[in-house]
Amino acid sequence: MKLSARNVLSGKVSEIERGSVNAVVKVDIGGGRIISSMITLDALNDLGVSEGSDVFAIIKSSNVIIGVE
């Protein structure tokens, strides 16, 4: 797999929350860190993703926002 995105994190699907059109896929990237991604149900089915699947979280963004409390 070749991508222009430089932020590629491997992980395992820990949870999938299905809605009527979209699904929130939670990916455990290790160290107690979880990344959530919202994708369509069609994409979820096309990819064959289920809980326990090994996946890549690919982040392509021109902005990174930092926050503090």
N, C-alpha and C positions, 0 to 999 in steps of 0.2 A: 504494500500500500504506500503510495507516494502522495503527499499532501503539501500544499503551500503553507498550511498552518504550522507553526513551530511549537505550539503548546499542546502536546499529546501526552495524556496520562493514562496508563493502563490500570484496570481495576476489575472488580467483580460486581455484578448487579446484586444489590442487597434487598431491594424492594421495588415493586412496580405498583403505582396507584393509577388505576384505569378510570378515566372519565367517559363521557359520552362520545367525545371526538378525539381527545388527547390523552396522553399518559405521562405521568411524572416518573422518570426512571432514576432511581438513586444508585449511585456507583460508589462503592467503597474503594478508595485509592490507597488505603493503608494508613497506619499511624492514627487511627481513629477519625480520619477525614472522609467525609462524604460529599460528593458532587451530585447535584440534581440537574436533570435535563428534561425539558418538556418536548415531547415529540408526538406526532400524530399516531393514532392507532394503526393506520395503514403502514407507516414506517416501522412501527414496533413489530407488526406481523411480517412485513417483507424481510426484516433483518433476522427474524426468528429469535428475538431476544426474550429471555425469561429469567426469573430469579436464579442466581448462580452462574449465569453466563459470563464468560470473560469478554470484556469490551474495552474500547478506548474512548475516553472523554477527550474530544478535540475542541479546543477553544481558539476561535479566530475573532479577534476584536481589535479595533483601533484605539479603544479607550480602556484604561484600567483605573477603577475608582478605589480609593483608599478611605477607610473610615475609622474613627476611634470613638470611644465613649468617654 
